[in-house]
Amino acid sequence: KLRRPLRRGRSSSVLPGSMDYTLYKTINGLSGNSFVDGLFKLLASGLPYVLVALVALVFLFPWRVRRQERRSGAVLATASVGLALFINQLITDAVDRMRPYLAHPADSNLLISYSHDPSFPSDNVIGAFALAFGIWLYDRTLGTTLLIIGAVLAFSRVYVGRHYPGDVIAGALIGTAVAAILYLLPPMRRLIELVAERVGQICDRVSSHLPRSTRLNEKSPLKVP
């Protein structure tokens, strides 16, 4: 049985009858099929790692075209995650919203391990959209793919019972806004592009000294317009 955590202050919770609560019950109420539940459990837990790996690949892959732009996007994405998660901590402590399965245990079906951390906003979704939108600002094709993955992650976190829809929507907005702000500030943008250029040069030099069999395929690299 889940117990409500003891806190020094009063935790806020979403009231029954609110739109957030109703949407949570609707989406979480879709659970019950073992195959679908297993799929969304995998997505909710694994997609954050997939996104991190994809952003790293965007930086490291020897693209034939727009290599520097994509590397800049990967650096922007990484910087955005760090700043967005810091902001998230401040908001989390201020709002202190109780998790739905703790506030409404009778109406929740929690499919993955529980946490006593506050629910609002979703840090996983903040990170996902900061990564995805950071890439999108430099590469629409790759960025759109990552944004779709982020949206699937957001839905899955509600489906498995970890968050209210408002938690993941707020997380998506915060992550996107932080990446956009860093991109739109000329000094930050120049710094991000300089870091991408310098680190990219180091990676290229290291790669040139690796045995050919251990390198990424440089003869026929992916060409994404």
N, C-alpha and C positions, 0 to 999 in steps of 0.2 A: 504494500500500500504506500502511495506517495504521500509524504508529509510536507506541509508547507514550511519553508525555511524560516528560521527566526531572524528578524532584521531589527536594526536599531530604530529605523523609521517605519513609516507606513508604506507598504507596497501598493501601487495602484493596480487595478484590474479592469478588464473590459466588462461592461455590464451586459447581462442577458437582454436580448432585444435590440441591441445596437447592430449597425450594419456589419461592423468588424466581427462581432460574435456570430451573427447569422451566416456570414460567408465562411467563417472558420468551420462551423458545424456542417455546412453544406459540403465543403471540400474534404474535410477530415472524415465526414460521413460516407464518402465514396469508398473508403477502405473496407476490407472484408474479404476480398478475393486474394487468395494466397500468392498467386503468381504476380498480380499487379502490385500487391503490397511489397513483395520481395524486390520488384523492379524499382519502386520508388524509394525503398530503404537504401538500395544501392546508389541511386542517383543522389539522394539527400546527403549521403555520407561521402560519396566518391567524387562528385563533380567539382568541389573546390580544388582537389588535388589535380584533376584533369586540366582545369583552367590554368593553374600555376605551371604545369608542365607545358601546356601549349604556348604560354607567353614566353617561357624560357626557350622553347623551340623557335619561336618567331625571331628571337634575338640571335640564336646560334646558327640557324640554318643559312647556308651560303646562297641566298637568293640571287638570281640572275639580274633582276631589276628591282629597284626601289629598296635595296638592302639597307641603306642608311635611314630611310624613313621608317622602315619597320623596326629597326633597332631603336630608333628614337621613341616609337610607340611603346616598345617593351619597357624602356626605362621610365617613360611617363607612367605607364601602368603600375610599375613597381613602386614608384614614389607616391602615386595616388593611394595605393593600398595602405601604405604606412601612415600617411596623414589622415586618411578617412577612418582608419581603425582607432587612431588617437581621438578624433572627434567623437567617434562612436562611444568610446568609454565615458566621455564627459556627459553625453546625452543619456546613456544607459543609467549612470548614477543619479542623474537629475530626475528622470521619469520613473525609474524603478518599477516597471510594469511586470507583474507576476506572469509566469508562463501559463498558457491556457490549460494545460493538464494539471496544474496546481490550483488555479483559480476555479476551474470547473471540471473536476475529476470525473464526475458522473457523465459528462457530455463529451469526453475526449477519448480518443483511441490512440495512444502513444505507441508508435511502432519501433522507435529506436531509443537508445539510452537517454535518460532524462538528465536535465541540468537544473540547478537551482539559481543560475544566473538570470538576471532580468531578461525579459523577452524583447523589449523595444530599444533600438531597432535590431534587425538581424545582422550580426557581424559577418556571417558567411555570405549573405547577399550583398552587403556593402563591399566586401572584398571582390566578389565576382563582378559586380558592375564597374568598380574602379578599374579592374584589370581590362574588362571588355571594352569600356568606353575609351580608355587610354589608347588601346590599339586602334579603335575605330577612328579616332581623330587623325590618325596618320594613314590608315588603310581601311577603306570602307568594306571591302570584301571580307577580309579576315575578321575585322571588328564585328561585323554583323553576325558572323558565325558564332563568335564568342558571346555576343549579346543574347542570341537564341539559347545558348547553353546556360547563361545566367538566368534567363526567364524560366527555363525548365527547373533549375535549382530552386528558384524562389517558390514555384508551385509545389515542388516536392517537399519543401520544408513545412508548408502548411498541410499537405496531404498526410505526412507522417506524424503530425500533431505537435511539432516543436514550436510553431509560431502562428500568430494571427496574420491574416492578409495585410493588415496595416503595418505590421513589423517588417515584412519583406518589401512592401511598396516604399516605405521610408528608407530602408536600406538601399534599394535601387536608386532612389533619388539622391541620397547622400553620396554614394559612390560615384555616380555620374557627375554630380555637381563638383566634387573635389577634382576629378580629372579635368573637367572643363575649365575650372578656375586656374589650375596650374598651366594648362595649355594657353590660356588667353593672357596670362601675365608675361609680357615679353622677357623680363630678366629670368624667370623660371624656365621659360621655354628654351631660351638660349643655353642655360645651364644644362638642362636635360639633353639637348642635342649635342652639346660638347661632351658630356659624360658618355653618351651613346657612341660618339665618334672615337673617343680615346679608348674606352673599354673594348669596342669593336676591333680597333687596330691591334690591341693586345691579343684578343681571341684569334684574330687572323694569323698573327705571327706564331702563336702556339700551335694552331692547326697546321701551319705550313711545315712544322718540324715533326708532326706525327707521322707514323708509318701510313702509307696510302690506304691500307686495308682498314684502319681504324677511323678514318675521316668520314664525315658525312659525304654523300655522293656529290662531288663537285663538278663532275663532267656533265651531268644532266640534272642540274638542280631544278626544283619546282619553279614554274613560271606562273605566278598568279598576277593577272593584270591589275 
